[in-house]
Amino acid sequence: HSSRRVLTMEWVDGVKLADASRDEIRALIPVGVELFLTQLLDIGAFHADPHPGNLFVTRDEGMLCLLDFGLTAQVDEHSRRALTTAIVHLLTGDFASLIEVDCKELGFLPHDLDTEELRPVLTKILTVGLLDTGSNLHARKRRLVEISNELNDVFFRYPFSVPPFFALVTRGLGLLEGIALSGDPDFDIFKASFPYASRRAMEIMGTQSFHGVMRRFTQKFSQ
């Protein structure tokens, strides 16, 4: 067993997930996404470097194996709760709650900031730059370039700060998404994250509050 002075290692016989067949990638990427989100939103300590060399498919069992925990990060309970509700609010289009509540709870914005002027600008950036592009990374990059002036203006005009762990979160999800797209060109990291995030949000928010969020989401898109 590992300790502060002893590092115990285990040999894993398998192949890199990125070198596996497309069918295997399609089958195992949802496992990888849930694994990452479980570490991030539930455990509070996550593997921050899930690049292709660190994700293996075991030769005998065909299971997903995560290697090399040399780069990890921790997320406190308060931030885990805020991050969970932020994901649900983002995916359901509840930008008002995302900006006014979640961004402040996560430390992106000061608690006393009036977000009325910021809300429509940030809503456009999140919608056009992230959600509308789906699985198309090239389109996402192009859209972000197109709105870069607005994005820069937001960061210059408002007192934004980024939590220490957040860069590693986006890095980890980005690496997983890149591997997933090699096996499934239609893979969407946002859709893939929703089932686990919604279950976790229901535990945090309570069934009634969560169903209220989903009801407002359904009403919004049925109009």
C-alpha positions in Angstrom: 0.0 0.0 0.0 1.2 3.5 -0.8 2.1 6.0 1.9 4.0 9.3 2.1 7.3 7.4 1.6 6.3 4.3 -0.3 4.7 4.3 -3.7 3.1 1.0 -4.6 2.4 0.4 -8.3 0.3 -2.2 -10.1 0.8 -3.5 -13.7 -2.3 -3.0 -15.9 -2.5 -5.2 -19.0 -4.5 -3.4 -21.7 -4.6 -1.0 -24.6 -5.2 2.8 -24.6 -8.8 3.7 -24.9 -7.9 6.0 -27.9 -6.5 2.9 -29.7 -9.6 0.7 -28.9 -12.3 0.1 -31.5 -15.0 2.7 -32.1 -17.6 0.4 -30.5 -15.4 0.1 -27.3 -14.9 3.8 -27.2 -18.7 4.5 -27.5 -19.4 1.9 -24.8 -16.8 3.2 -22.3 -16.8 6.9 -22.7 -20.1 7.3 -20.7 -18.3 5.3 -18.0 -15.4 7.7 -18.2 -17.6 10.8 -18.0 -19.5 9.4 -15.0 -16.2 8.5 -13.3 -14.9 12.0 -13.8 -18.1 13.6 -12.5 -18.3 11.3 -9.5 -14.8 12.3 -8.5 -15.5 16.0 -9.1 -19.0 16.3 -7.7 -19.2 13.6 -5.1 -15.8 12.6 -3.8 -14.1 16.0 -4.2 -10.8 14.8 -5.5 -10.4 14.2 -9.2 -7.8 13.0 -11.7 -7.0 16.1 -13.6 -5.0 14.6 -16.5 -7.2 11.9 -18.3 -5.2 12.1 -21.6 -5.2 9.1 -24.0 -2.1 7.5 -22.3 -3.9 7.5 -18.9 -7.1 5.8 -20.0 -6.7 2.1 -20.6 -9.1 -0.8 -21.5 -8.1 -3.9 -19.6 -7.3 -6.8 -21.8 -9.3 -9.5 -20.0 -12.3 -7.7 -18.6 -12.7 -4.9 -21.1 -13.0 -2.4 -18.2 -12.0 1.2 -18.2 -8.9 1.8 -16.1 -7.6 5.2 -15.0 -3.8 5.4 -14.6 -1.3 7.9 -13.1 -2.8 10.1 -10.4 0.2 12.4 -10.5 -2.0 15.4 -11.3 -5.0 15.7 -9.1 -7.1 18.5 -7.5 -9.5 18.8 -4.7 -12.9 20.6 -4.5 -14.5 21.5 -1.2 -18.1 20.5 -0.4 -19.5 24.0 -0.9 -17.9 24.3 -4.4 -19.1 20.7 -5.3 -22.7 21.6 -4.5 -22.5 24.9 -6.4 -20.8 23.2 -9.4 -23.5 20.6 -9.5 -26.3 23.1 -9.6 -24.3 25.2 -12.1 -24.1 22.3 -14.6 -27.9 21.7 -14.3 -28.7 25.4 -14.7 -26.4 25.6 -17.7 -27.8 22.5 -19.4 -31.4 23.6 -18.8 -30.8 27.1 -19.9 -31.5 28.7 -16.5 -28.9 31.4 -17.1 -30.4 33.7 -14.5 -29.7 31.2 -11.7 -26.4 30.3 -13.2 -25.1 33.9 -13.2 -26.8 35.3 -10.2 -26.4 32.4 -7.8 -23.9 29.7 -9.1 -21.2 32.1 -10.4 -21.2 33.9 -7.0 -21.2 30.7 -5.0 -18.2 29.4 -7.0 -16.3 32.6 -6.6 -16.4 33.7 -10.2 -18.2 36.9 -9.2 -18.5 38.9 -5.9 -21.6 38.2 -3.9 -22.6 41.9 -3.9 -22.4 42.4 -7.7 -25.5 43.5 -9.5 -25.6 41.1 -12.5 -28.6 42.7 -14.3 -26.3 44.3 -17.0 -24.0 41.3 -17.2 -26.7 38.6 -17.6 -27.7 39.1 -21.3 -24.1 39.4 -22.4 -23.0 36.3 -20.5 -26.1 34.4 -21.6 -25.2 35.0 -25.3 -21.7 33.9 -24.8 -22.7 30.7 -23.0 -25.4 29.9 -25.6 -23.5 30.8 -28.8 -20.1 29.7 -27.7 -20.9 26.5 -25.9 -24.4 25.0 -26.0 -25.4 25.7 -29.7 -22.2 24.1 -31.1 -23.0 20.7 -29.6 -20.3 18.1 -30.5 -18.6 20.3 -33.2 -15.3 21.4 -31.7 -14.4 23.4 -34.8 -17.7 25.2 -34.7 -17.2 25.9 -31.0 -13.7 27.3 -31.6 -15.0 29.4 -34.5 -17.9 30.8 -32.4 -15.7 31.6 -29.5 -13.4 33.5 -31.8 -16.4 35.4 -33.3 -17.5 36.5 -29.8 -14.0 37.0 -28.4 -14.4 40.8 -28.3 -17.5 40.5 -26.2 -15.8 37.9 -24.0 -12.8 40.1 -23.5 -15.0 43.1 -22.7 -16.9 41.0 -20.0 -13.6 40.1 -18.3 -12.3 43.7 -18.4 -15.5 45.3 -17.2 -16.5 42.9 -14.5 -14.6 41.6 -11.5 -14.2 38.0 -12.6 -11.9 35.6 -10.9 -11.4 31.9 -11.7 -11.4 29.3 -8.8 -8.0 27.4 -8.6 -9.5 24.0 -9.5 -11.5 25.2 -12.5 -8.8 25.2 -15.1 -8.1 21.5 -14.3 -11.8 20.7 -14.6 -12.1 22.2 -18.1 -8.8 20.4 -19.1 -10.1 17.1 -17.9 -13.5 17.3 -19.6 -11.8 18.6 -22.8 -9.4 15.6 -22.9 -12.3 13.2 -22.4 -14.3 14.9 -25.1 -11.5 14.6 -27.6 -11.1 10.9 -27.0 -14.9 10.4 -27.2 -15.2 12.2 -30.5 -12.7 9.8 -32.1 -15.2 7.0 -31.5 -18.4 8.9 -31.8 -18.4 12.1 -34.0 -21.8 13.0 -32.5 -20.7 12.9 -28.9 -21.8 15.9 -26.8 -20.1 16.4 -23.5 -23.0 18.5 -22.2 -25.6 15.8 -22.9 -23.3 13.1 -21.6 -22.9 15.0 -18.3 -26.5 15.6 -17.7 -27.7 12.2 -16.3 -25.2 12.1 -13.5 -25.3 15.8 -12.8 -29.1 15.7 -12.6 -29.1 12.8 -10.2 -26.6 14.5 -8.0 -28.5 17.8 -8.2 -31.7 16.0 -7.0 -29.8 14.8 -3.9 -28.5 18.3 -3.2 -31.6 20.4 -4.2 -34.3 17.9 -3.1 -36.8 16.3 -5.4 -39.3 19.2 -5.3 -36.8 21.9 -6.2 -35.2 19.9 -8.9 -38.5 19.0 -10.5 -39.3 22.8 -10.4 -36.1 23.5 -12.4 -37.0 20.8 -14.9 -40.6 22.0 -15.2 -39.4 25.5 -16.0 -37.0 24.1 -18.6 -39.8 22.0 -20.3 -42.1 25.0 -20.3 -39.5 27.3 -21.8 -38.7 25.0 -24.7 -42.3 23.9 -25.4 -43.4 27.5 -26.1 
